[in-house]
């Protein structure tokens, strides 16, 4: 593996909070896997030179929930932040490229729509292009979505190309993410973190003691030994061994608005070429994913146990996949929701220990990374200022709940009523925050987002539009452009997209050869907040 050296003066290293005598000297991360080793890697990258000791406590008896996993574009910035060579990472994790998600049978059986990455059209009258889309439709112009989304057009053509580094050209607006083997990613980050000095302790945690003020004091292991740290990070999975079993933080259950509570997953041989996108196929009681890797496909079915049995879900998945599983199918049970606090006293929960949002929009790894970015912005001393903790919790809760609303939107706007699950989703009560977004879009085509939101206005537009919601009005500023003027503008954009797609190589052509010659050097942006589209 290839890694660039760290520097204590690099961006992202928090200033030492408080006087030096109160600074955090040790961090214990309970749990390995992708979440634990990613947290360790990011902290080691940020805290290099401070003398802070980082230890991952990992039980050899607990397996990793490792399947083919999809990501969103901030994964590329994360690799740059860690100074991990992208081509090396792709080679060691059997990764492929992802240009977005294609949703099949969600709106109605037989219908498909895209949530692509990258730009959509070009601004007009200083207004985002989706307002131009509404204006053109209102004027009766015939539009093809893929004419204005290079990522969707490349995806449907089975092609891929890297973004242009020069702004203003057709390929500059491309963005991409990765599909990879989550187990291999955990191993890769394990090796990376240890190269940065992270310590690894193989022990099974049986409990923890608390100080008089309620904070965690010592971890206790099955062999009778113990371990203490200043700051604890719980990456122990659904059970939340510290944040819940010891600190009793509490959990908010969102099953009423996200009723899928189980998943079955297995790898299988690829049936065709590797598409440069994730496929999400709606089924009778949930949805199935296909994630193409270099050596196989990852397949899974996320479903509601109130509407299908485990055996029926497995048989349905096997029938759609066609090929026999390459490993024993894994059955997962979960309760969608979040901890009431992500940071409680001297313990921060990440990954499955913090909560669960189903993988419909590939947010899981990003939310782990984002939790660490926010921690670096609120890095404590050993006094653990309550106002600082409250500020962290407010920001992370807001991010988590906005992501929840975005995923709920995929369910509540469907038109299909052919099974009990979909009839339930059409009628279920929605959070006020989401209802407000829906009403604003329905009336005006406008989308309320903030600069720091994970999902941009474009991402929301893709789901609204893909599920058939056409707003009653459009941005009046675009009435300054007549349909006669609009036609040539749209034709020019479509021609540029078509030329870019025709010149791009097949996605499969990137594998089986070194990627270094294909991937242009891209500088890390230095920003801890990135948007998905």
N, C-alpha and C positions, 0 to 999 in steps of 0.2 A: 504494500500500500504506500502511496505517496502523500506526504504531508508537508506543508510549509512550516517553518519554525514560528513559535509564538513570541510575542513581545508584550511586556508589561505596559507599554504605552499605547497598545492598540485600542480602537474604539470598542465600546461594550464593556470595558472593565470598570466596575463601580468604584466611586471614591470611597475611601474607608469612612464608614459612618461613625460618628462619635469620636471620642479619644481612642488612641491606639490600644489602650488596655482593655477596652470593651469590645474590640472587633471580634468577628466570628473567626474562630481558629480551626473549627472542625465541622464537617458536614457528613452525615450518614444518610445514604440513599438505600432504603429498604425495598429490595426487588430489582431484578435485572431486566432482561428483555429489552425491547426497543425503547420503552419509556425510561427505564432506569439508566441504561447506558447512554441514551441521548442526553438526559439531564446531566449525567456525569461529564460527558464530553463538552457540553456547552459551558458548564461551570468551570471546568478545568481550563478551557480556552479563555474564559473571562477573568479568572482569578489567578492566572499565572503570575508569579512574582510576589504574591501577597503572603505566601507561606501557609495558606489555608489547606488543611488536609481533607481530601475528599475520599470517602470509602463507600463502595457499593457492597451491601450485605445481601447475598443471594443464596437462596436455598437450593441445594442440588436436587431436592426431592420434588420441586414444583416445576412443571413444564411451562413452556412459553406458548401463549395463544398466537402462534405464528402461521399465517396464511399468506397467499398472494395478496399484496396490499397496494392500493392506489393512493396517490398523493395529489396535492395542488401546487401551483407554481412557486409558492414560497419555499418549497423544498430545495430549489436550485439556489436561492439566496442563502438558505441555511448551510448548504455544502460550502458555499463561498465563505460564509462567516467562520466555519470550522476550518477553512483552508484545506478541505479535502478535494483532491483531484476528481473532477466529475467523471472522466472516462474510467479511472481506476475503480470508483464506486460502482459504476454501471457494470463493469466486468465482474466484480466480486459478488454482486447481489442478483445476477441474472436479470437485470433491469431492462425495461423497454420504455419507449417514450409515450407520453399521454398528452393529447391535444384537447381533451375535454371528456364529457360524458354524453353518451347517446342513450336517450330514454325511449324505450319501445313498449307500446301497449299501455302506457300510463293514462293518456287522455281518454282514449277509447282503444279497444283491440284493433290492431292493424295500423295505428298511428305512431309516428316517431317524431321526436324533436331533439334538439341539441342544447346542451349547456357547454359551449366551447370556451376556450381561453382566448386571450388576445383581444385585439380591437374588433370593433364592428362598424364597418363603414368609415365615415370621417365626419367630424363636426360640421354643422352648417348653421350659419347665423349665430355662431358661438354657442350653439345648442348641441347636446349629444345626439348621435345619429339615430338613436331609437325614437326620438321625437320626429325626425325626418321620416322614419318608417311609418309612424302613425299618420303623418301628413300625407304621405304618398298613398297609403291605403284609403284614407278619406277621399282622396281625389280620384280613386278608382284605378290607380296604376297597379299593374301586375308585378309582384315582387317574388324573387326566389331568395330564401334565407342564405343559402350557401354562396350567393354572389357577393355577399358583404362580410362574411366571416371566413377568412382564409383557413383558420383552424378546422372549422367544420368541413369545408370543402376538401382540404387535405385529408381529413379523417375518412370521409366517404370514399375518397380515391385510394385509400391505403398507402398514402405517402407521408413523408416527413421531411422537414428541413429546419435548420436552426435559424433563429432571428438574425436579421441584418443588424450590424452594429451602427450603421449610418442612419440617422433619423430622416424621416420624410420619404423613404422608399417603401415599396409594397411590402417587403418582408420585415420591416422594422417593428410592426405591431404584433408579431407572433409571440406567443408565450407557450410554455410547455411544462409538464411535470413528469413524474416517473411512476411506473409500476415496478414493484420489486418483491422479492421473497423476504418476508418480515423476519424469518429466522436467521437468514444470512445477514440481514441488516443489523440484527442484535449482535451477532458475532463480530461483524466489521467494527461496530462502535465500541464493543468490548476491547478489541485490540487497539483501536485508536485512543480510547480513554486511558488505557494503561500506558501507552507511549507518552501520554502527557502527565503521568505520575499518579493517576487514580489508583487507589488500593482496592483489592478485591478480597472479600472475606466470605468464604463459603460456610455459612451457618444457617440453621433453621431458627427463626425468631419464634419464641413461644409467648412472649408478652413484654411488657415494659412497666417500669415504675415511674411515678410522677413526683415532682417536687411539691413543696408546700403551696406554691402559687398555681399549681395545676399543670405546669409545663412538663414535658417529657424529661426524664432524668437518665435512665439506663435502659438499654435493650437487654433482654434475657434470652439465652439460646438453649436449645435442647440438650447440649452437652454440659450445662450447668455454668457456663461462662457468661460474661456480660460485656457490654460495650457502651460507651457514652460519647455524645457529640453535643455541640452547641446548637446546631440546626439539623432537623430531621426532614427528609423528603420521602413521602410515602408513595411508592410505585408498586405496591403489593397486589394490585389487581382489584377485582370487584369487591373483595371482602373488606378492603381498607383496614389493614391490620393495625395501623397506628391511628389514623384520622377517625376511624369509626369504632373499632373494637376497644381501643384504649381511651381515646378522647371523647367518644360518644357525640360526635359533631352533628349528626342528624342528616337525613336524606330527603330531598324533594322528589316525589314520584310523578313522572310525566306520562305515564302509560295511557291516560285518558286522551291525550292528543297525539301520541306516538304509540299505537297499540301493538306493534311488533315487539315480541319479547324473547324470541329464540332465533337461532341460526344454525344451519348445518353447512359445513364446508369440506371440500376435498379437492386435491389437484387431479388433473387428467391431461392426457396427451392433447396437443393442439390438433384441431380438425382442419385448420386452414392456415393461411398466412396470419401473421400477428397484426391485428388492427391497432393503430396508434391512438386508441381511446378505450375507456371503460364502457362496457355495455351494462345497462340496468334494464332488466326485462320484468315488467309487472306480471304477477301471477295471481291466482285466485285468492291467496291469503297473505300476500306480501310481494316481494320482488327478489329476483335472482341477479347475481353479478357474474360477469366474465372478465377476468383480468389476465391479459396475455403477458407471459414472461418469456424469456429467451428459450427456456427448455421445456415449458409446459404452460398450461392455463391454470389459473386459480378460479374456482367456481364456488358459489355459495348461494344459499337461499335464506333471506331474512323474513321471518313470518310471525304471524300471531297464533299462539297456541290455542286461543279461543276459537279459531276458525279452521285449523288443520292439525292433525296429529303429527308427531315427530316422524313416524314411519311414512306417512303420506307425503310429508315435505321432502324426505330423502328420496322417495321414489319419483316424485315430480322432478327434482333436480337431476337425478340420474337419467330420466327420460329426455330432458332438454339437452343435457351435455352429450349424451350418446356414448361416449367412450367410458370405459371402466375406470373407477378411481385408482390412482397410483399409490394411494395411502388410505388408511382407515378413515372414514368420514368422522369429523369432529363435530360434536353437538355442543352448542353454547347456549346458556341461559343468562338473561340479563334483565334489569329493570331500568328503562330509560329515565334519566333524571340527573340530579347533581347533589353534591354535598351542600349543606346549608352554608358552610364556609369552606373555602379552598385552603385558607391559611388559618389555623387555629393554634394560638400560643406559639410554640417554636416548631410547629409541624406544618408542612405544605404538601397537599395531595396533588399528584399528577397522574395522567393516564386514566386507566380504569378505576383507580382508587379515588379519583376526583369526581367521577360521574360517567355517564355513557350516553353518547349520541350515535344512533345507528350509522353505518358507514356509507350512507347514500351519497354524500357529497365529499367523502374522503378527507374528513377533517381531523381524524384522531391524532396523527403524528403532528400536524400543525398546532393543535391545541396544547400538546406537551411542550413544543418549542416556544409557543407564545407564553405559556406559563412561566418558563425560565426567563424569557425576555422581560416580562413584567417583574419577575423577582429581581433581576438586575437593576431595573429602574427603581425598585423599592428595597434595595438590599439593606438588611438590618444590621445593627450591632446586637450584643447580647442583652441589651435592655428591652428589645422587641417592643418598640413604641406602638401602642394600640392604634393611634391615628394612622400610622404607616401601614399596619396590617389591614385596617378598615379600608384604606384607599386601594390597596391591592385587591382585596375581595370585591370591592365595588366594580373595579375595571374588569376583572376576570369573569364575574357573574354576568355583567353586561354583555361581554363577548360571547359567553356560553349561551345565554338566552337568545341573543340575536341569531346565532347559528341554529339554535332549536327552531326559532320561528321560520327560518329559511327552509329547513327540512320539512316542517309541518306544511308549508305552502305546497310542496309537491303532492301531498295527500289530499288536502282539503279542496283543491280546485279541479280534481279529476271529474270527468263527465260520466265515467262508466258506473253503472249500478248493477252489474251482472252478478256480483257475489256479496254476501253479508259484510265482508270487510270494507269493500269500497262504498257500500251504502252507509256504513257507519262513518267513514271518513268524510263523506260529503255533508253529513249532518252534525258532526261533533262540534262541541264548544271550542272556541279559539281564544288564545290569550289576547287581551286588549291591544297589546303592542302590534300584533300581527293584523288584527282586524283593522286598525288604523291605516296600516300600509296598504291593505287591500282596497279600502275605500278611497284613499288618495289616488291610487292607480286607476281604479275603475272610473273615477270621474274625470281625471286630467291627464293620465299617462305619466304622471310624475312619480318619482320614487324617493323616499326620504332615506338618505344614508349620510354617514359622517366620514370624514377623511380617514379615520383609523379603522373603519369597519372592514372585516375580512371579505365580505361579499359586496362588491360594488353595485352601483345602480344597473350596470349591464347584466350582472348575474341575476338580479331580481327580474329584470325585463325578460331574460331568456325563459324563465319558468312561467311568468305570467303569460307571455305570448305563446309559448309552447303548449300550455294547457288551455289555450283558446280564449283568454280574457282580452277582449279588445276594448280599450277605454272609450268612454262616451265623447271625450273631447281630445284635442291635441294642443300643443304649445302654440298660442296665438302668434308668437314672434315668427313662426315659420310661414305664416300666411303672406309674408313679404316675398316669398318665393313661389312663383306661379307653377302649375303643373308642366307648362311648356319649358320652363327653365329647369325644373327638377329632373325631367327625363334625361337630358344629356349628362347631367351630373351622376345620376344613378348608373347610366350605361358606362361611363368612364370608370367608376369604381368596380363594376362587375367585370370589365375587361382586364383591369389590373389584377383582380383576384384570379381570374381564369388563367392568365399568363403565368402567374406565380405557381399555380398548381401543376400546370403542364410541364414546367421546368423542374419540378421537385422529384427526387428519386423515391423509389419504394421504401416504405418503413423497414421492411425486412432486410434491405441492403446494408443497413447500419450494423448488423450483427454478424459475428464470425470473422470480423476484421477489427483492427485497432480503431478506436474512435477519435484518437488525438488529431488526426488530419481532418476529421469532419467537424469537430466541435470548436468554434472560434473561442478565443479567450474572452471571458466576460468578467468585469471587475465587480467585486462585492459592493453593494450599495451602501452598506454601513447602517441602514435603517432597521430598527427592530420591528417595524410594522409594515406588513405587505398585504396587498389585496389580491384576490383570486382571479380577477378578470380585468 
